[in-house]
Amino acid sequence: MNTNSGGNEFGQSPTPQNSAPAGAPIVPKTANEALRPEKGTPPPAKRSRRSRSQIVVFLNFVLSLILLVMVGGGLAVYFGKKAFIEPGPSAIGDTFLVKPNTGVSQIAEQLERRGLISDARVFRVGVRVHNNDQALKAGEYEIKPHASMREIMELLKSGKSVTYALTIPEGLTVHQAFERIAAHEALTGDMPSQLPPEGSIATDTLRFTRGATRQQMIDKLLSDQKALVSSIWARRDSDLPLADENEFLTLASIVEKETSRGDERSRIAGVFLNRLRKGMRLQSDPTIIYGLFGGQGKPADRPIYRSDIDKPTPYNTYTINGLPPTPIANPGRASLEAVANPSKTEDLYFVADGTGGHVFAPTLKEHNENVARYRAWQRKQAAEAAGSGQAGENADDPAGNNPTQ
């Protein structure tokens, strides 16, 4: 008899399934139980119908897509904002013209083509994000080197466009003033077919933006001169021997052509007014020139000959009494003021002193002495020029700055 306490009658160890706790009685299997197969690892639990639903799969996809878009959008916003505010690509800057009724898209494309911005799309979006779609103004703008898109947007929004200057100096004729207006490259449009009256153009500097028309400049100059002449004429001395604004403007134009020195205008005006009161001829050299050459002016290499003094023209105050029929140039404010309020003097004559000014005299005797001194100065200058090898003018005895008689 086998006395092994852990074995059965055949000497086999009991199976793990039938093992019992120590000290528990052993319950033998029936033959039926012994023939049944042992239980193995249980199969995995089946997925729920909910987890296998197509809706859940789609929602997972949508959530993933939204997350991806959010990340991509955030990156786009970050880099777009960075590009919008960082220095631009142009190292030298340039001027940029925005024509009227130009949209943001066109402006952006033009800026990119000119190399002033790096990306038209970023500029376009940036302008719209800042709600400036309708705020960009027409004009010509000075784009600074490396200006950012934001700086360009603010500049175009400000309307601070490049301005140009048209200057009409004192003493130009209307013809000469029109030549300047016609030649200005920043102005547009045609010139009028006819010239306005002589003396009717203001001597001034006008500021304007590119695209302004020539007619606009002319209208402004005409209007300003009319207002100026009327204003000064209205507060003139009451005893002036001048019949109307035309005579006032004419004498002012002669004063303008006689001197460019502000300290002399009032005194020269006084000389001419004194001569008018006495019925003396004005004998002004600039009236000779205008009578000979009109508004086109004397050629630079053409002196006044002694023979020119006696050539009769409607403007030659050596041959006519009183004033010419029209002004001979466009006078400035200073000459108009000088005629309206002249120096109170007894002077009837003046002649150049050789230094850019004039000497004045109340009598012909004193005047002839002044003329003699001026001629001596001229001869000295000519001798010095000849000694240095400079050629002199081949001319008759030129008229000095008079009146001489």
C-alpha positions in Angstrom: 0.0 0.0 0.0 1.4 3.5 -1.1 1.6 5.6 2.0 2.5 9.0 0.0 0.0 11.4 1.4 0.1 13.6 -1.7 -0.6 10.9 -4.3 -3.5 8.7 -5.4 -3.7 5.1 -5.8 -1.8 5.2 -9.1 1.0 7.4 -7.6 0.0 10.6 -9.6 -0.2 14.0 -8.1 -3.6 15.6 -8.1 -4.3 18.2 -10.8 -4.1 21.9 -9.9 -7.8 22.3 -10.6 -8.7 19.7 -7.9 -6.0 20.7 -5.5 -7.4 21.7 -2.2 -6.1 23.8 0.6 -3.8 22.1 3.0 -5.7 20.0 5.4 -8.9 19.9 3.3 -10.3 16.5 2.4 -9.7 15.3 -1.1 -12.8 14.9 -3.2 -12.3 12.5 -6.0 -13.5 13.4 -9.5 -16.1 11.3 -11.2 -15.2 9.7 -14.4 -17.5 12.2 -16.2 -15.7 15.2 -14.7 -12.3 13.8 -15.5 -13.2 13.5 -19.1 -14.3 17.2 -19.5 -11.8 19.6 -21.0 -10.1 22.1 -18.7 -11.1 25.8 -19.0 -8.6 27.9 -20.9 -8.1 31.8 -21.2 -11.4 33.5 -21.8 -11.9 35.3 -25.2 -11.6 39.1 -25.2 -14.7 41.1 -24.6 -16.5 42.2 -27.7 -16.3 46.0 -28.6 -19.5 47.9 -27.9 -21.7 48.8 -30.8 -21.3 52.5 -29.8 -17.5 52.3 -30.1 -17.8 50.8 -33.5 -20.2 53.5 -34.7 -19.2 55.5 -37.9 -20.4 58.7 -36.2 -17.8 58.3 -33.5 -15.1 57.7 -36.1 -16.1 60.8 -38.0 -16.2 63.0 -34.9 -12.7 61.8 -34.0 -11.6 62.8 -37.5 -13.3 66.2 -37.2 -11.7 66.9 -33.8 -8.3 66.0 -35.2 -8.8 68.2 -38.2 -10.0 71.1 -36.1 -6.9 70.8 -33.9 -4.7 70.7 -37.0 -6.4 73.8 -38.4 -6.0 75.6 -35.2 -2.4 74.8 -34.9 -1.8 75.7 -38.6 -3.9 78.9 -38.2 -2.0 79.9 -35.2 1.3 79.5 -37.0 0.0 81.4 -40.0 -1.1 84.3 -37.7 2.2 84.3 -35.9 4.4 84.3 -39.0 2.0 86.7 -40.9 2.1 89.2 -38.0 5.8 88.9 -37.8 6.2 89.5 -41.6 3.8 92.5 -41.3 5.9 94.3 -38.7 9.4 93.3 -39.6 11.7 95.5 -41.7 10.9 95.5 -45.4 13.1 94.3 -48.3 13.9 97.6 -49.9 17.4 98.9 -48.9 17.1 102.3 -50.6 13.4 103.1 -50.4 11.5 104.8 -53.2 8.5 106.9 -54.0 5.2 105.2 -54.5 2.1 106.6 -56.3 -1.4 105.6 -55.3 -3.8 106.7 -57.9 -7.4 107.6 -57.0 -9.9 104.7 -56.6 -7.1 102.1 -56.3 -8.1 99.1 -54.2 -6.0 97.4 -51.4 -5.3 94.4 -53.6 -3.9 96.5 -56.4 -1.8 98.5 -54.0 -0.4 95.4 -52.4 0.5 93.9 -55.8 2.2 97.1 -56.9 4.2 97.3 -53.7 5.4 93.7 -54.1 6.4 94.3 -57.7 8.4 97.3 -56.7 10.2 95.3 -54.1 8.9 97.5 -51.2 7.1 94.6 -49.5 7.8 90.9 -49.4 4.3 89.4 -49.7 1.2 91.1 -51.2 -1.1 88.7 -49.4 0.3 89.5 -46.0 -0.1 93.2 -46.7 -3.6 92.8 -47.9 -4.7 90.8 -44.9 -2.9 93.1 -42.5 -4.6 96.1 -43.9 -8.0 94.4 -43.6 -7.3 93.1 -40.1 -6.6 96.7 -39.0 -9.9 97.8 -40.7 -8.1 100.1 -43.1 -9.6 98.8 -46.4 -11.1 102.2 -47.2 -8.5 104.3 -45.3 -5.6 104.3 -47.7 -5.5 107.7 -49.6 -4.4 108.6 -53.1 -1.1 110.4 -53.4 2.6 110.0 -53.9 4.5 108.7 -50.8 8.2 108.6 -49.8 8.8 105.0 -48.7 11.8 104.9 -46.3 14.4 102.2 -46.6 13.4 98.9 -44.9 9.9 100.3 -44.1 7.7 97.5 -42.7 4.3 96.7 -44.1 2.7 98.3 -41.1 4.7 101.5 -41.5 3.7 101.6 -45.2 0.1 101.1 -44.3 0.2 103.9 -41.7 1.9 106.2 -44.2 -0.7 105.6 -46.9 -3.4 106.0 -44.3 -2.0 109.4 -43.2 -2.2 111.0 -46.6 1.2 112.7 -46.1 2.2 112.4 -49.7 5.3 114.0 -51.4 4.8 117.6 -52.3 6.4 119.6 -55.1 7.0 123.3 -55.5 6.3 125.6 -58.4 8.1 128.9 -58.0 7.3 132.0 -60.0 10.0 134.6 -59.2 9.4 138.3 -59.1 10.0 140.0 -62.5 9.1 137.1 -64.8 6.8 137.9 -67.6 3.6 135.8 -68.1 5.2 134.0 -71.0 8.2 133.1 -68.9 6.0 132.0 -66.0 4.0 129.8 -68.4 7.2 128.2 -69.6 8.0 127.1 -66.1 4.5 125.7 -65.5 4.6 123.8 -68.8 8.0 122.3 -68.0 7.2 121.0 -64.5 7.2 117.2 -64.7 5.0 116.7 -61.7 2.1 118.6 -63.2 -0.4 117.2 -65.6 -2.8 118.5 -68.3 -2.4 121.0 -71.1 -1.6 124.6 -71.0 -4.2 127.2 -72.0 -4.1 128.2 -75.6 -3.9 132.0 -74.8 -1.8 133.9 -72.3 -3.5 136.0 -69.6 -2.7 139.7 -69.4 0.8 140.7 -68.5 1.3 141.2 -64.8 -1.6 139.0 -63.8 0.4 136.1 -62.4 1.3 136.0 -58.7 5.0 135.7 -57.9 4.8 132.9 -55.4 5.7 129.3 -54.5 2.9 126.9 -54.7 3.1 123.4 -53.1 1.2 120.6 -54.7 1.1 116.8 -55.0 1.8 114.8 -58.2 -1.2 114.8 -60.4 -2.2 118.4 -59.9 -3.1 120.1 -63.2 -1.3 123.0 -64.9 -4.7 124.8 -65.2 -5.1 124.5 -61.4 -1.8 126.2 -60.8 -2.6 129.0 -63.3 -6.0 129.6 -61.8 -4.5 129.8 -58.4 -1.8 132.2 -59.5 -4.3 134.4 -61.3 -6.7 134.5 -58.3 -3.9 135.3 -55.8 -2.5 138.1 -57.9 -5.9 139.7 -58.4 -6.6 139.6 -54.7 -3.2 140.9 -53.8 -3.3 143.9 -56.2 -6.8 144.8 -55.1 -5.9 144.6 -51.5 -2.8 146.8 -51.7 -4.5 149.3 -54.1 -7.3 149.7 -51.6 -4.8 151.0 -48.9 -2.6 153.2 -51.2 -1.6 156.7 -50.5 -4.4 159.0 -51.5 -2.2 161.4 -53.6 -0.8 158.9 -56.1 -0.8 160.2 -59.7 -2.3 156.8 -60.9 -5.7 156.5 -62.5 -6.5 152.8 -61.8 -5.3 149.4 -60.8 -3.7 148.8 -64.3 -1.5 151.9 -64.0 -0.7 150.9 -60.4 0.3 147.4 -61.6 2.2 148.7 -64.6 4.4 151.0 -62.4 5.0 148.3 -59.9 6.3 146.0 -62.7 8.7 148.7 -63.8 10.0 149.1 -60.2 10.3 145.3 -60.0 12.5 145.3 -63.1 14.7 148.2 -62.0 16.0 146.7 -58.8 16.1 143.5 -56.8 17.1 145.3 -53.6 14.3 145.6 -51.0 15.8 148.8 -49.5 15.6 150.7 -52.8 12.1 149.8 -54.1 10.2 152.5 -52.2 12.7 155.2 -53.2 12.7 154.2 -56.9 8.9 154.2 -56.8 9.1 157.7 -55.4 11.4 158.8 -58.3 9.0 157.6 -60.9 5.9 159.0 -59.2 7.7 162.4 -58.9 8.4 162.4 -62.6 4.8 161.5 -63.4 3.6 164.4 -61.3 6.0 166.8 -63.2 5.1 165.3 -66.6 8.6 164.0 -67.2 9.2 160.8 -69.2 10.1 157.8 -67.0 13.1 156.8 -69.1 13.3 153.3 -67.7 15.6 150.8 -69.5 13.4 147.7 -68.8 10.6 149.3 -70.9 13.0 149.5 -73.9 13.6 145.8 -73.5 10.0 144.8 -73.3 9.1 147.0 -76.2 11.8 145.2 -78.3 11.4 141.6 -77.2 8.0 141.4 -75.5 7.2 138.7 -72.9 9.9 136.4 -74.2 12.6 138.7 -72.8 15.9 139.9 -74.0 18.5 137.2 -75.0 21.2 136.9 -72.4 23.9 137.8 -74.9 22.1 140.9 -76.3 23.1 144.2 -74.7 21.0 147.4 -74.9 22.5 149.6 -77.6 22.4 153.3 -77.6 20.4 153.1 -80.8 17.7 151.1 -79.0 16.9 154.0 -76.8 15.4 156.0 -79.7 13.4 153.1 -81.2 9.8 154.0 -80.8 7.6 151.3 -79.3 4.4 151.6 -77.2 6.5 150.6 -74.2 9.6 152.7 -74.6 9.4 155.3 -71.9 12.2 157.2 -73.5 9.9 158.0 -76.4 6.4 157.9 -74.8 4.9 160.1 -72.2 3.5 158.6 -69.0 3.2 154.8 -68.4 3.2 152.0 -71.0 -0.2 150.5 -71.9 0.3 147.3 -69.8 2.7 146.0 -67.2 6.1 144.7 -68.4 6.4 141.8 -65.9 4.7 140.3 -62.9 5.6 142.4 -59.8 5.8 140.9 -56.3 4.3 142.1 -53.1 7.3 144.3 -52.2 7.1 146.3 -55.4 3.4 146.7 -55.2 3.7 147.9 -51.6 6.5 150.3 -52.7 4.4 152.0 -55.3 1.3 152.1 -53.1 3.3 153.7 -50.2 6.4 155.3 -51.8 9.2 157.2 -50.1 8.6 160.8 -49.6 11.5 162.3 -51.6 12.4 165.0 -54.1 14.6 162.7 -56.1 14.0 162.7 -59.9 17.0 160.7 -61.0 18.9 157.5 -60.2 21.8 155.6 -61.8 23.6 152.4 -61.0 26.5 152.7 -58.5 28.4 149.7 -59.8 27.8 147.6 -56.6 24.3 146.4 -57.4 22.6 149.5 -56.0 21.8 153.0 -57.2 22.6 156.5 -56.3 19.8 159.1 -56.4 19.7 162.8 -57.1 17.0 165.6 -57.0 18.6 167.7 -59.8 20.0 167.0 -63.2 23.4 168.5 -62.3 23.9 166.0 -59.4 22.6 163.2 -61.6 25.1 163.9 -64.3 27.9 163.8 -61.7 26.7 160.4 -60.6 26.5 159.2 -64.2 30.1 160.4 -64.8 31.3 158.4 -61.8 29.4 155.4 -63.0 31.0 155.7 -66.5 34.4 156.0 -64.9 33.7 152.8 -63.0 32.7 151.1 -66.2 35.9 152.2 -68.0 38.0 150.9 -65.1 36.2 147.5 -65.2 36.7 147.3 -68.9 40.4 148.1 -68.7 40.8 145.4 -66.0 38.9 142.9 -68.1 41.1 143.7 -71.1 44.2 143.3 -69.0 43.2 139.9 -67.9 42.4 138.8 -71.5 38.6 138.9 -71.1 36.7 140.0 -74.2 34.3 142.9 -73.8 30.9 143.5 -75.2 30.9 144.6 -78.9 28.2 147.2 -78.5 27.4 150.8 -78.9 27.4 152.9 -75.8 24.8 151.0 -73.7 22.2 152.9 -71.8 22.8 152.9 -68.1 20.1 152.4 -65.5 18.3 155.7 -65.8 16.3 158.1 -65.8 19.1 160.2 -67.4 17.3 163.4 -68.4 
